[in-house]
Amino acid sequence: MNQREIIQQTADYIKQEFSDDSSGHDWWHVYRVWQTALRICEIDAERADAFIVQLAALLHDLDDWKFNDSGDETPLRAKGWLDSLSLDPSTIDAVCRIIKHISYKGAGVENKMDSLEGFIVQDADRLDAIGAIGIARAFAYGGYKNRPLYDPAASPQLHQTFEQYKNSNSDTINHFHEKLLLLKDKMNTAAAKRIAEQRHEAMVQFLNQFMEEWEGKDVK
């Protein structure tokens, strides 16, 4: 198979795997990350290996710690898929390293991503977590995990370790303060930084309106 056929076969595989997701990590999330990563390659990172970028974007949630029993992101399923395609070991290693390091793991946790391709896919994934779609996904995931919309008695926590972040059960509004509002300043590429500014502002406006309505201050 050529690279285009491998990408299409991988997309078909992921579309089937994520077809019934209701947590905000469905096929269309993967599709948006895939397409956004490609756009970043085109406008800001032409020297990146687009084949590795696309494979990592398509497979990035296959071993997500939030949805597996081990609680980590060792890319076992992704590696199994890549091995089945008989790809070059260096390509498999590059994709798996991206998958292992892609996730946000707490406000104080160091980002261990170490490749241009990884920075691009990570930015694309983080861009889909903010803005209008990010707001919708946050509440979809909160509902999936049976979390309250908001608890005024609970304060946001800026987690310093992955264990703290992984074991958190924050309400959805606190999740904005613990992660989503922090992503703007954690983007890697110039293109993502530009896009994140506008999407960040959409979340700030939403939260201001939410609090106005929560307190009934918009009733005049």
N, C-alpha and C positions, 0 to 999 in steps of 0.2 A: 504493500500500500504506500501511496505517496502521503505527504504531510496533510494535504487537504482532506484526503479520505480518512486519515487517522483522527483529525479534528472532528469531522462529521460523525464518525462512528462513536467517538467519545461523547459528543453532544447528545446523540441518540440514547446512549447508555444512561447518562445523567438525567435526561428528561424522563426516562422511565423510572429511575430510582427515586426521583423527587416529585413524582406526579401527584401524590396525595398529601403533601406536606401542608400544614395549616399554621405553622409557627413563624412564617415570614422568611423561611429558608427554603422556599420552593424552587421549582425549575426557573421561574421567571426572575427570581433573585439571581440565580446563577447566570442566566442569560444576560441580565443587565451588567453584572460584573464582567462577564466575557466581553461584551461590546464596549463597555467603558474602558477596559484595559487596552483593547485594540485602538481606541481613539487616543488614549494617552500615548501609546506607542507612535502613532502617526504624527501627533502635534508637538510632542515634547521629548521623545526618546527613540529616535529612529535607529540608534545603534543597538537597541535591545533585540533579543532573539524572540521574535513574535510567536514562533512555534512553542517555545517553553512557556511564554506568557499565556497563550491560549489554553494549553493543557492544564496549567496550574489554576487558571481562572475557572475552568470547567470542573475540575476535581477538588476545588478548595474546601468544600463543605462535606465531602464524602466521609472524612474521619473527624468531623467536628466534635470536640470534647463534650459539648452540650447534649449530644445525642448518642453517645456510646457509653457502655458500662465501665470502661477503664478510666474515664475521666481525663484522658490526655489526648494528644493529637498525633500519636505515632501513626504515620500514614500507611497502615497495613492494607486497607482496601484499595487505596489509590495505587500503591506499588503493585498489588496483585493485578490490577487492570493494566497498568503500564507494562508489566512483565508479559502479559498475555499478547501484547502488541509487538513483542520482540524489539523494543526500542533500544537504542544505544544506552549502555549503563550510565554514561555521564548525563544524558538527558533525563533519565529516570531519577538520578540523584538530585539534579537541579530542581526538578518539579517537586519532589518529596520534601526537600529542604524548605521550599516556599510554603508548602502546605503545613509543615510542622510549626512554622514561625508566624503564620499569617494573623492569628487572632489577637485581639486586644485582651490582655490578661490582668488589667488593673492599672490604676492611675500612676502608681509608683513603680511599675514593673518595666524593666528595660526592654526595648524593642530589639530582638536579636536577628531581624531580617538583614541579610548581608549580600544581596545581589540587586542589580538594577531591575531585572525581571520581577524579583520578589517585591521590590518597592512599588512597582506599577500595579501588580495584582492586589497588594495590600491596600493601596490607595483606592483602587476601584471598589474593593469590598467595603472600605470605610465610607466612601462617598454614598454607597447605597444604604448606609446606616443613618444618614443625616438628611435634612431637608424634608420635603413633603412625604416622600416614600419612606424615609427613615422614621418619621412620626407614625405612619401607618404600621410599619413593621414592628415598632416598639410595642404598640398596643396589641398587635396580633400575638407577639411572643408572650407578653404579659398574660393574655387570656389563655394561651396554650399552657402556661405554667401555673394557672390559677392564682395569679398575683393581683392585689388590689390596684385600682387606678392610682390612688394617692392616699397616704396616711400622714396627716399633719404632725402626728406625734413622732414620726420616724425621721431622723436626719440622714442626709446623704453621707456615705463613707467613701473616702478616697483610699481605696485598697492599696496596700504596699506590697502584697504578695499575691501570687496566682491562687494560692489556697484560699485566702480571704475572699478574693473576687469570685472564685468558683463556688464557694459555699454561701455566698450572699443570696438573700431572698427579698431584695428590695422591691418596693412598689415601683410602678412604671415611671412615675414622675421623677422619683429619685434616680432612676436609671439614666435619665437625661443628664443629671448633674454628676453622676459617677462615671459616665462614659461618653455619651453622645455630644455633649457640649465641649468636651475636651479634644475631640477628634480633629477639629479645624487646625489646631496647632501641632498635630502629630502627622500631618500629611508629608510625604516625601518628595513628590515631584512638583514642579512649578505649575503644571496644568491643574493638578488636584488641589493645590493651595488656592488657586483662583476660583475654582468651582465651589470649594468648601466655604468660602466667604459668604456667598449668597445663600447656600443651603443652611449654614449656621444661623444666619439672620432669620430665616423662615422658622426655625425652631424657637429662637428667642421670642419672636412675635407670638407664636403659638402658646408658649408657656405663660407669657404675660396675659394673654386672653384667657387661658385656663384658670389662672389664679383670680382674675377679675370675676369670672363666672362662679368659681368655687365659693368666694366670699360674698357673692351677690352684689358686688360693687358696680356691675353694669346695669343694675335695676335702678332706674332714676325716675 
